[in-house]
Amino acid sequence: MTPPTRRSEALTYLTLVGLVAYAAIATDLYLPAIPAMIRDLGATEADGQLTLSIFMVGLALGQLIFGPLSDQFGRLPVVRAGTFLFLTTSILCAMARDMDLMWLMRGLQGIAAASGPVIARAIVRDRYQGNRASQVMSTLSGAMAVIPMVAPSIGALILTVFSWPAVFVALAVFALVILLALTRLPESAPPPETDRLTMTKILQSFSLMLSNPTYLGYQIAGSFSFAALFCYLSTVAYFLPDVFDIPTALFGYAFALTVFGFMTGSLINAKIVMRYGMDQTLKAGLLVSLASAACIAAMAPYAGEYVYTLGMLSSLFFLGVGLTAANASMGAISLFPQLAGSASAVYGFTHALLASGVGVVAGRLYAGRLLEPALIMLGCAVLALSGLLLTPRPSRPD
């Protein structure tokens, strides 16, 4: 077999970054468009926030579909089908003229978007093991973080020229680019079993994972950490203008400051995980998130007086999530190397479903101030740290 060239490896890497970024770009690019969308469709702020939560429900359910299918039929055919569906639903979102259709299309778009991250995680596990898998995943996440850093700014820029449907057209173009790149991606899945894929077989594999305490520990740590982050994402379009008087035109720059922390945390993790191991680095990330969330909650009643301090604390919180994300996901998925797609599906399902629920609660409780989102973030950070009680003691690096 001819070894891969540096060019083909770079293309594979960039394609994986794009797959991991499906959920991020599908939420962050249109965040600045939510106020205009709800005005045009005659909806409320809660209706607009619900488009995020419905997307996350679809993202959760879709992973239960695409993960097992990729174990049975290979990673590439399944992710290509998912990407084509993402492209189609993006166009249909742009054509929506009422909230009922928008909610339906966002749910289907979430199902389609699930194909990207669930299969990207499985591909990383196919190719790498242990701390090395976490290092690669961190590098991908760090590169992917550029997208949520720039996506709100791009979305805001689009809105200065076009109306909000153009944001969904941009998502369709992104999907088309990924679909073309997938034609050059090599298959990585191990040879599938000859047994026919059945619902019983899928449920048995899911039960195997959810009955494993170590898997659950990583799941709790990663899912509640992401839920805290999603609480921020689902309310940031509202509290930036309400609390800090930051206009929509500057939304992208303010948002990029905090997301920069996630990219930094992911890249730091890629540098140190081989030295300290996944579990030690995971613990450090959870503690950083908890400490910064506690400070944000304490200052929330006086948020308007500490805009720059809270901005730095938000960035530090995202840094902690960046240290946590890859270690939690790879720690869980690496426990089941022969069922990486299914393990990634169960992990991603809980991840997205919990975030969706937290997003709904955050939207309903939002009262034009920072206090409620800050307290929800703090509660999630505490629960995330509790996952360490089920994970093994930190081991020596690979």
Steps between C-alpha positions, in 0.01 A plus 500: 500500500632843407554713813288816517662817373527812711243664275246219543558499877438876512177457300388222737574722799310799357204278410486364856508857633202578279310193622564583865382856432152412367317576823708810576452668164130407486442685828760776511466632145134586546512625860507866386205426267262378772354845585431579132361152439250515785386847391434381144325183613295672771657299781633564850847479655407165655395376152836607362689325779293188433653473153832436675359241738306316227818487295680345798226239544544408134875493548455259793264264318699508178810367672309189609423446132828582329737344757378137475448534124866602460611189694297282265542669161820705534566859595500658153165393348317596817664841548445587134129429537488712815680787332262499204206513742666792682532688172134436410358603837711817503334609178156415638572705815572798276159451336304480829226760539363400840645366825334158468690424180818653643481277808444192283789580268733585789423164656578318175808716452616395846453132410705554185770697684545208740671302226802732513624492860387143579687355204801735539548375858474142378758563226744645755449191717551275194836661434638571848489370858505631855666832570601531136132491396426774750792705367375473141143577602620805693689625197189456285287678760751784525495550125121462493470773764602751235156446346292610802747785549437641155153360421298761696702777338438349157132461585482864609681603180253304287214677675639840403447409134231231493204389710519211747427214250842566344660359815344160428610521137855545634455179703397319182816621326708376795336157470571490128870566560516218758314266265763561232785449749352166613566357154872495594472375858627141554282243677618422854235270647603143591336222297134486604342194653306278262194499728209711386457828687189481716341725762564229762868497413519880521323510837728227636808700408353813656418310820856369514638853500253654741561223754873577506576734796816639343314583178230672706761704687648635180146553365393706802817710494479577130123543472448738792807699398351545153154572647649793692654628179169460315322697771733787411442452126121493529481828693800700378307661211269650763717590798775673300264782391275485809768495770809646332338717230707334226328553160445223246772643274760430771352165605755294309800672658366461854412137436842427345674609821337223699530232230870583475525342845365168368753496217780580743391226739480244219846587371649496851347157550659376177838610635476359854277192482783270391699609804232502770241260358132540418367471853728756661437751221125435519505575872691824443248615239201428721656692791576802278139504375359469852717780642420741215126415511495570873660841443254584221203406720634710788541807276179452297282733712746781423580390143471843341785631714744219414461448127871443428557278803200286410622479142834360619326261739278375218806438288661312791184291539517405132869414547398248766245347264773477236717302742204276583328422170746276316612313811145416605389387153810296417512354851147366451527388137839331547338249736323335201742494203293250297185708539647848469204627296243380754708621796531840332124497435403434862748761621382760250131422558519571873731793433256672264175403676620633835621822337163541331315463830729747673455741209121487533521563875744788447271656240191471719675639808675785320376827649712762326798453734808279536419340837283209382735382219797535738339283768408232245859496372628463856263211574609319183867552587446341843323199347773463236765478770299226672566275200857457623365283782432226243812531285820310586779663690738693272735258331844544352499641145523260206 
